[in-house]
């Protein structure tokens, strides 16, 4: 079986297991073209490494990502061809350094929602005001919120069903009563302004379809400018995704202030956020100076003993 056939087989199996693999197909096809150009019928560690570094303009991080994709594919191929060499995990040890997120204050979120309320037409205003509010109070990813179907928003049960999110996982997200009321108000206004939508999505665009990421980014850039957030931030401007980061940090700050056992609560937060690894939630402790200060203060106080 050719490399091309193995790639198709590999991607089909992985996607059936719930992996989206958005970048993998193009990368693996590039690997196949390169291997065919080398006149080889087997992957070796040296060949995989040479291919990963074959684009001189690629950053060390990107080279490592390419090699990781090749390594996973080689591991799959090794079950069929014992000559296959799986590259060692410590090759190209470049590490991605996460940029600290922008943490929105409650006043800034309110200002974004207020500016969204002034957009036109009215359907656009209602959609973006409610969407920003939902992202801020639940920590959903934008794609998860935009991907909600009407049946996924279970207002009678005060919950959302997030289907096939990152890594193919689904989860239930509880809603506060105020969020339920806001979503119900949006649904009523949406149905009045757009009685014949073209998509079954909960949030709709002015054309009645699903809200597209590119459109949302453009609208958010406008709102960011109107609220003056462009001037307040340093480095990378605030993003839609930073609403998710802000939710996590505010949740953890609330637990510290209420005297909760934050370490015990983090697995619950990971489940809520849809994190595969709880370590993804631990990272947030380094993202906020206030969180670090509260954690240090808790550490200095020592363990609490129950009476």
C-alpha positions as CSV (number, residue, x, y, z in Angstrom):
1,X,0.0,0.0,0.0
2,X,1.3,3.4,-0.9
3,X,2.1,6.3,1.5
4,X,-0.9,8.2,0.2
5,X,-3.2,5.3,0.9
6,X,-1.8,4.9,4.4
7,X,-2.3,8.6,5.1
8,X,-6.0,8.3,4.1
9,X,-6.4,5.2,6.2
10,X,-4.6,6.8,9.2
11,X,-6.7,10.0,9.0
12,X,-10.0,8.1,8.6
13,X,-9.3,6.0,11.7
14,X,-8.2,9.0,13.8
15,X,-11.2,11.1,12.8
16,X,-13.5,8.2,13.6
17,X,-12.1,8.4,17.1
18,X,-13.0,12.0,17.4
19,X,-9.8,13.8,16.4
20,X,-10.3,16.8,14.1
21,X,-6.8,16.8,12.7
22,X,-7.3,20.1,10.8
23,X,-3.7,20.6,10.0
24,X,-2.6,17.0,9.7
25,X,-3.8,16.1,6.2
26,X,-1.9,18.9,4.4
27,X,1.3,18.3,6.5
28,X,1.2,14.5,5.9
29,X,0.6,14.9,2.2
30,X,3.6,17.3,2.1
31,X,5.6,14.6,3.9
32,X,4.5,12.0,1.3
33,X,5.5,14.2,-1.6
34,X,8.9,14.8,0.0
35,X,9.5,11.0,0.7
36,X,8.5,10.1,-2.8
37,X,11.0,12.7,-4.0
38,X,13.7,10.9,-2.0
39,X,12.8,7.6,-3.7
40,X,12.1,5.8,-0.5
41,X,9.4,3.4,0.5
42,X,10.0,3.6,4.3
43,X,10.2,6.3,6.9
44,X,13.4,6.5,9.0
45,X,14.1,8.9,11.9
46,X,16.8,10.7,9.8
47,X,14.4,11.2,6.9
48,X,11.6,12.4,9.2
49,X,14.0,14.9,10.8
50,X,15.3,16.1,7.5
51,X,11.8,16.7,6.2
52,X,10.7,18.6,9.3
53,X,13.7,20.9,8.9
54,X,13.4,21.1,5.1
55,X,11.7,24.5,5.1
56,X,14.4,27.0,6.3
57,X,11.7,29.7,7.0
58,X,9.9,27.5,9.5
59,X,10.3,28.4,13.1
60,X,11.7,25.9,15.6
61,X,8.2,25.5,17.0
62,X,6.7,24.7,13.6
63,X,9.5,22.3,12.8
64,X,8.8,20.5,16.1
65,X,5.0,20.4,15.2
66,X,5.8,18.9,11.8
67,X,8.0,16.2,13.3
68,X,5.4,15.4,15.9
69,X,2.8,14.8,13.2
70,X,5.4,12.6,11.3
71,X,6.2,10.7,14.5
72,X,2.6,9.8,15.1
73,X,2.2,8.7,11.5
74,X,5.4,6.6,11.6
75,X,4.2,4.9,14.8
76,X,1.0,3.9,12.9
77,X,3.1,2.7,9.9
78,X,5.4,0.6,12.1
79,X,2.5,-1.8,12.7
80,X,2.6,-2.7,9.0
81,X,6.2,-2.3,8.1
82,X,8.9,-3.2,10.7
83,X,11.5,-1.3,8.8
84,X,9.8,2.0,9.9
85,X,11.7,4.1,12.4
86,X,9.7,6.2,14.9
87,X,11.7,9.5,15.6
88,X,12.6,10.0,19.3
89,X,10.4,12.3,21.2
90,X,13.3,14.5,22.3
91,X,14.3,15.5,18.8
92,X,13.8,19.2,18.1
93,X,13.1,20.1,21.7
94,X,11.8,23.6,21.0
95,X,9.0,24.6,23.4
96,X,6.1,26.9,22.8
97,X,6.0,29.8,25.3
98,X,2.4,30.8,25.9
99,X,1.8,34.5,25.7
100,X,0.1,35.9,28.8
101,X,-3.6,36.5,28.0
102,X,-5.4,39.8,28.3
103,X,-7.6,39.6,31.4
104,X,-10.8,41.6,31.0
105,X,-12.3,43.5,33.9
106,X,-16.0,43.3,34.5
107,X,-16.3,47.0,33.4
108,X,-14.5,46.2,30.1
109,X,-16.8,43.3,29.4
110,X,-19.8,45.5,30.1
111,X,-18.4,48.1,27.8
112,X,-17.9,45.6,25.0
113,X,-21.5,44.4,25.4
114,X,-22.8,48.0,25.4
115,X,-21.0,48.8,22.2
116,X,-22.3,45.5,20.6
117,X,-25.8,46.7,21.6
118,X,-25.3,49.7,19.4
119,X,-24.5,47.7,16.2
120,X,-26.8,47.6,13.3
121,X,-28.9,45.9,12.1
122,X,-30.7,44.9,15.3
123,X,-30.1,41.1,14.8
124,X,-26.4,41.7,14.7
125,X,-26.5,43.8,17.8
126,X,-28.5,41.1,19.7
127,X,-26.3,38.3,18.5
128,X,-23.0,39.8,19.5
129,X,-24.1,41.3,22.8
130,X,-25.4,37.9,23.9
131,X,-22.5,36.0,22.4
132,X,-19.9,38.1,24.3
133,X,-21.9,37.8,27.5
134,X,-22.1,34.0,27.2
135,X,-18.4,33.6,26.5
136,X,-17.6,35.8,29.5
137,X,-19.8,34.0,32.0
138,X,-19.2,30.4,30.9
139,X,-15.6,30.3,29.5
140,X,-16.8,28.6,26.3
141,X,-14.5,28.7,23.2
142,X,-15.9,30.8,20.4
143,X,-16.3,27.8,18.2
144,X,-18.2,26.0,20.9
145,X,-20.6,28.9,21.3
146,X,-21.1,29.5,17.6
147,X,-21.5,25.8,17.1
148,X,-24.5,25.5,19.5
149,X,-27.6,24.2,17.9
150,X,-31.0,25.3,19.2
151,X,-31.6,21.9,20.9
152,X,-28.2,22.2,22.7
153,X,-29.4,25.3,24.6
154,X,-31.6,23.7,27.3
155,X,-33.0,26.7,29.1
156,X,-35.6,24.6,31.0
157,X,-32.6,22.6,32.5
158,X,-30.4,25.6,32.9
159,X,-27.6,24.0,30.8
160,X,-25.8,23.8,27.5
161,X,-24.7,20.7,25.6
162,X,-21.3,21.3,23.9
163,X,-21.0,18.7,21.3
164,X,-17.8,17.4,19.8
165,X,-15.6,20.2,21.1
166,X,-11.8,20.1,21.1
167,X,-10.4,16.6,20.9
168,X,-13.9,15.3,20.0
169,X,-15.3,15.5,23.6
170,X,-18.8,16.6,24.5
171,X,-19.8,18.1,27.9
172,X,-22.7,19.6,29.8
173,X,-22.2,23.2,31.0
174,X,-24.6,24.5,33.8
175,X,-26.0,28.0,33.5
176,X,-26.7,30.7,36.1
177,X,-30.3,31.9,36.2
178,X,-29.3,35.3,34.8
179,X,-27.6,33.7,31.9
180,X,-30.7,31.6,31.2
181,X,-32.8,34.8,31.2
182,X,-30.4,36.5,28.8
183,X,-30.4,33.6,26.4
184,X,-34.2,33.3,26.5
185,X,-34.5,37.0,25.7
186,X,-32.1,36.6,22.8
187,X,-33.9,33.6,21.4
188,X,-37.2,35.5,21.4
189,X,-35.7,38.6,19.7
190,X,-33.8,36.4,17.2
191,X,-37.0,34.6,16.2
192,X,-38.8,37.8,15.8
193,X,-36.1,39.4,13.7
194,X,-35.2,36.3,11.7
195,X,-38.3,34.0,11.5
196,X,-36.8,31.9,8.7
197,X,-33.1,31.1,9.5
198,X,-30.9,29.2,7.1
199,X,-29.2,27.2,9.8
200,X,-30.3,25.4,13.0
201,X,-27.7,27.3,15.1
202,X,-28.7,29.1,18.3
203,X,-26.7,32.2,17.3
204,X,-27.5,33.5,13.8
205,X,-25.8,36.0,11.5
206,X,-27.7,38.8,9.7
207,X,-28.3,36.4,6.9
208,X,-29.8,33.8,9.1
209,X,-26.8,31.4,9.0
210,X,-24.2,30.4,11.6
211,X,-21.8,33.1,12.9
212,X,-18.5,32.7,11.0
213,X,-15.2,33.1,12.8
214,X,-13.9,35.6,10.3
215,X,-17.0,37.8,10.7
216,X,-16.8,37.5,14.5
217,X,-13.1,38.6,14.5
218,X,-13.9,41.6,12.3
219,X,-16.8,42.7,14.6
220,X,-14.7,42.1,17.7
221,X,-11.9,44.3,16.3
222,X,-14.5,47.0,15.8
223,X,-15.8,46.7,19.3
224,X,-12.3,46.6,20.7
225,X,-11.5,49.9,19.0
226,X,-14.8,51.5,20.1
227,X,-14.1,50.7,23.7
228,X,-10.5,51.8,23.6
229,X,-9.1,48.4,24.4
230,X,-6.6,48.8,21.6
231,X,-4.9,51.6,23.6
232,X,-5.0,49.9,27.0
233,X,-3.3,46.7,26.0
234,X,0.4,46.2,25.5
235,X,1.7,43.9,22.8
236,X,-0.9,41.6,21.3
237,X,-4.4,43.2,21.4
238,X,-7.1,41.5,23.4
239,X,-8.8,38.6,21.6
240,X,-12.2,37.0,21.8
241,X,-10.5,33.9,23.2
242,X,-9.2,36.0,26.1
243,X,-12.8,36.1,27.5
244,X,-12.3,32.4,28.2
245,X,-9.0,33.1,30.0
246,X,-10.7,35.9,32.0
247,X,-13.5,33.5,33.1
248,X,-11.0,31.0,34.5
249,X,-9.0,33.6,36.4
250,X,-12.0,35.2,37.9
251,X,-13.3,31.8,39.0
252,X,-10.1,30.9,40.7
253,X,-9.9,34.3,42.3
254,X,-13.3,33.8,43.7
255,X,-12.3,30.5,45.2
256,X,-9.3,31.9,46.9
257,X,-11.3,34.8,48.4
258,X,-14.0,32.4,49.6
259,X,-11.3,30.2,51.3
260,X,-12.0,27.2,49.0
261,X,-9.4,24.4,48.4
262,X,-8.4,25.7,44.9
263,X,-6.2,22.6,44.1
264,X,-9.2,20.3,44.8
265,X,-11.4,22.5,42.6
266,X,-9.1,22.6,39.6
267,X,-10.2,19.1,38.2
268,X,-13.7,20.4,38.3
269,X,-12.7,23.5,36.4
270,X,-10.9,21.3,33.8
271,X,-14.0,19.3,33.2
272,X,-16.1,22.5,32.9
273,X,-13.6,24.0,30.4
274,X,-13.2,20.9,28.4
275,X,-9.5,20.5,29.1
276,X,-8.1,17.1,28.4
277,X,-5.3,17.6,30.9
278,X,-5.8,19.3,34.2
279,X,-2.3,20.9,33.7
280,X,-4.0,23.2,31.2
281,X,-5.9,24.7,34.1
282,X,-2.8,25.0,36.4
283,X,-1.2,27.3,33.8
284,X,-3.7,30.0,34.7
285,X,-2.1,30.4,38.1
286,X,0.9,32.0,36.3
287,X,-1.2,34.3,34.1
288,X,-2.5,36.7,36.8
289,X,-0.3,38.5,39.4
290,X,-3.2,38.6,41.7
291,X,-3.7,34.8,41.5
292,X,0.0,34.3,42.2
293,X,-0.2,36.6,45.2
294,X,-3.2,34.8,46.7
295,X,-1.6,31.4,46.1
296,X,1.7,32.6,47.8
297,X,-0.3,34.0,50.7
298,X,-2.2,30.7,51.1
299,X,1.1,28.8,51.0
300,X,2.6,31.0,53.7
301,X,-0.4,30.5,55.9
302,X,0.2,26.8,55.8
303,X,-2.4,23.9,55.9
304,X,-5.6,24.5,57.7
305,X,-6.6,22.0,60.4
306,X,-10.2,21.2,61.0
307,X,-11.4,21.6,64.6
